[in-house]
Amino acid sequence: MSQTKADYIDDAEIDTSLDTHPDEETVSEAVSNLEANGFDVVVVDSADEALETIQDRIPAGASVMNGHSTTLEEIGFMEYLSAGDHEWESLPEEIQSIDDDAARQTARREAQTADYFLGGINAVAASGELVAADQSGSRIGAYPFAAGNVLIVSGVNKVVPTLEDALDRLESVAYPLENERANDAYGVGSAIAKQLIFRREMAEGRTTVVLVRESLGY
C-alpha cells in the first residue's frame, strides 16, 4: 500500500517551519558542504528526474535493497523495482518470498550488504550532515558501512541550516508523521530508537545524495 505525507499530515502535529523549501543560497550551501564531506550530490528538478538518476546509476546485475522510504514511494522507485522491468537483483522480492520468519530476518540482515542500498533521510543540514533514525535500524543500518553503494533521495523540504535544526526536524517533523504511518500500517507507534548522524563519507563515490527540488517524504 502506497503511503505519502498527505495521508497523515492532518493527524500529526509538526513544526512546519522545518518543512519548507529553502532559498537557493541554502541549497547551494548544502550541496557544497555535502560534497566537501565526501558525498556525491545530484540536484534534480522533479521526482521523475530522481528516478531516472537512480536508474542510470545502478548497473545491470547489481543487487539492490532499500529501507522503507516514503520518498522512494513518491518518486516511483518502489513500483519500478517490484515491476521487475530492470536487470537488477531485487533483494526485497527475494526476502518477501521467504516463508520462515527466522530465515526472512536473516535475509534482511544480509541484504544490508547489497551492492546498492537505497533510502531516504529525515533531514539534510546545510552545514553538510545527514540525519536519519528509525525503530529497528533496518532503514539506516546499511548507510554507514555495510552496503557497497548508498543512494539517498531527499526533497529540498528536508534541507535546514544547521545540524541542530536537522535534529529538531527529526523530532518535530519526521517522527510525528512516521508515528502516524506506523500506527496505520502496523497498529503500533514508532520510536526514534536508533539514530544516525552521517557526518562524512570516507569512501570516494560510495554515497550519493539525490536532492530533488520538490517536497518529498517526511
N, C-alpha and C positions, 0 to 999 in steps of 0.2 A: 504494500500500500504506500503510495507516494505521500509524503508529509512535508509541508512547507511552513514557513513562518506565519503565513496568513491563516493557517489552521488554528494557531494558538495565541496570536497577538492580542486578541480581545480578552483572553483569560489570564494573561501573565502581566505582572506589574514590572515594567522595565524602565531603565533610565534612557530615555530617547535621545538625550544629548550625546550619548556614546554609541549611537547607531545612525549616524548621518553621513552624507558624502563630504569628505574633507575638501579643502581647496587644493588647487593644482600644486601649490608650493609644498603642502604637506605630503601629497602623493609623491612628488619628486624627491623630497627628503627621505621618505620611506624607502623608495627604490634605491637611492644612493647608499643609504646606511645598511640595508639588507645586503646589497652587493659587496660592500666593504666588509661585511661579516661572513662572507663566503657563500651566500645564497645566489643562485641564478634567479633572475626575475624577468618575467614576461608580462607586459601590460597589454591587455586587450580591451576592446570596447563592448563586447557582448558575450552572453552565455554561449552562443553558437561558436564564436571565435575561441572561447576557452576549450570547448570540446574538441575543436579542430586542432588546437595546440597539443592537447593530450594525445590525440590520435597520431599526430606527426612525431611525437617524441618517444613513443613506445614501439620498439621494433617487433617484427613478426617473430613468434616463438618464445617471447618473454613470458614469464609467469607474472600474473597481475593479481593483486589483492587490494582491498580497500577497507577502511574503517567506516562506521556509519557516518554519513555526512549529508545534511540537508542540501548543502551547496552542490554536491555531486548529483543529487536528485534533480535539482533545479536546472543544471546545465545539460541534462540528458545523458550523463555518463552511465548511470545505473541501468537505464533502459538499453543503452547501446551495448554494455557489457553482457547483460543477460540475453540479448537477442542473438548473440553469437556471430554477428557479421564482422568478424575480425580474425586475425591469425594469432591471437594470444592464448596462453593457457589461463583460463579463468578459475582461479582458486576458490572464489565464493561458490561457484556452481559445484565444484568438486566437494566442498565441505557440506553443502546442503544435501548432497546425495548420500551422506553417511548416516545410517540409522542409529548406530550405537552412540550414546551420549558421550562416553569417555573417549571413544575414538574420534568423535567430532571435535571435542575440546582439544585433543592432542593435535589434530589437523589445523585448528585455528591458531594454536601456538606456533606450529611450524610455518604457517603462512605468513607470519611476521617477517620471515626472511625472504619474501618474494623478490624477484628481480625488480619489480616496480610496485610500490605501495602508494596508494592514493588516499587523500582525505582532505578535510577542511581544517580550519583553525578558528579559535574563538576571538583572537584579537591580534592585530599587527601594530606594533609600536613604530612610529616614525623614526625612533631612535635606533631601530634595527633589530628588534627582537620579536619572536613569535610566542604566543601564549595559548596553551590548549589544556583541556582537562577532560576526564570522563570518570565513570564509576569503576569500570573493570580494568581499564588500561588497554583494552584491545584496539582502541582507536588511535592511541598515541604511542603504543609500545614500540612500533617499528621506526618511528621518526628519528630517535637519537642515534641508532646504530644498526638494528637488525636487518632492515631492508637494504637491498643493493642500491636502489634509487628511490627517491621520495618526490612525489608531485603533490603539492599543496595548492588548493584552489581557494581563493577568497574574494568576496566582493569588497569594493573600496569602503563600504559602510563599516568595515571592521578595523579600518586604519584610524588610530588615535595618536596623539602627540608623544606620549611617554610610556615607559614600561609600567609606571604606577597606574596610568589611565587604562592600560591593557589589562592589568589585573582587576581593576574596578569593572571593566567591561565584562570580564569573565563572570564576576559575581552578580552584576546587576542587569545584564542583558542576556548573555548566553545561558546561564544557569536557569533563570526563571522559565525561559522558553523550552529548554530541554526537559525541565521537570514536568511541564505540561505535556510534552510529547511522550515522555516515558510513562506517565500515568495513563495516557490514552492508549499507547501501544501495548504496555505490559501490565497495567493495573497497579503499578508501584511507582513511586517517585524516583528521581535520580539523585546523585550526590557528586560534589566535587571531591572525589576520593583520591584521585591520582592526577597530579598537575605537572605540566611541563613548561619550563621557560627555555626555549630554544634560542640561545644567545649567538651561537656561531656554528657554521658548518666547516669542518676542517678538511673534508674530502672534496676536492675540486670537482664540480659538476654533479655531485650526488643529489643535492636537494634543490628543486626548482619551485618557486612561488609564482603561480599564475594569478595575477591581480586583475580583476575584472571591474570595469567602470560601471557596475550595476550594484544594486542592493541584493545581496545573496546570502542565504543562510542566516545563522544567528550565533 
